[in-house]
């Protein structure tokens, strides 16, 4: 299970993932936002193109 440090709220990560003009930063925010919403690491990896480690 991934642990999300609370530097930003879940809503902040979602907003940043949807509105960032930097695609790389948006994808990283998405990789934090999705598990915070209950998706598994495998689901996030499949949806973002990242690998699960």
C-alpha positions in Angstrom: 0.0 0.0 0.0 1.3 3.4 -0.9 1.5 6.2 1.7 0.7 9.7 0.7 2.5 12.5 2.6 0.2 15.3 3.4 2.1 18.2 1.8 -0.8 19.0 -0.4 -4.5 17.9 -0.2 -5.9 15.2 -2.4 -7.9 17.9 -4.1 -4.7 19.9 -4.8 -3.1 17.0 -6.5 -6.2 16.4 -8.6 -6.3 20.0 -9.7 -2.6 20.1 -10.5 -2.9 16.8 -12.5 -5.7 18.2 -14.6 -4.5 21.8 -15.1 -0.7 21.7 -15.2 0.9 22.9 -18.4 3.9 20.7 -17.8 2.9 17.2 -18.9 5.6 15.5 -16.9 4.6 17.3 -13.7 0.9 16.6 -14.3 1.7 12.9 -14.7 3.6 12.8 -11.5 0.7 14.6 -9.7 -1.7 12.1 -11.2 0.5 9.2 -9.9 0.0 10.6 -6.4 -3.6 11.6 -6.8 -5.0 8.3 -8.1 -3.8 6.1 -5.2 -5.0 8.7 -2.7 -8.5 8.1 -4.3 -8.2 4.3 -3.7 -6.6 3.0 -6.9 -4.0 0.3 -6.5 -0.4 0.8 -7.5 -1.0 -1.7 -10.4 -4.0 0.4 -11.6 -2.1 3.6 -11.4 0.8 2.1 -13.3 -1.5 0.8 -16.1 -3.3 4.2 -16.3 -0.2 6.4 -16.3 2.3 4.3 -18.2 4.6 4.2 -15.2 5.9 0.8 -13.9 5.0 -0.4 -10.4 8.0 -0.9 -8.2 
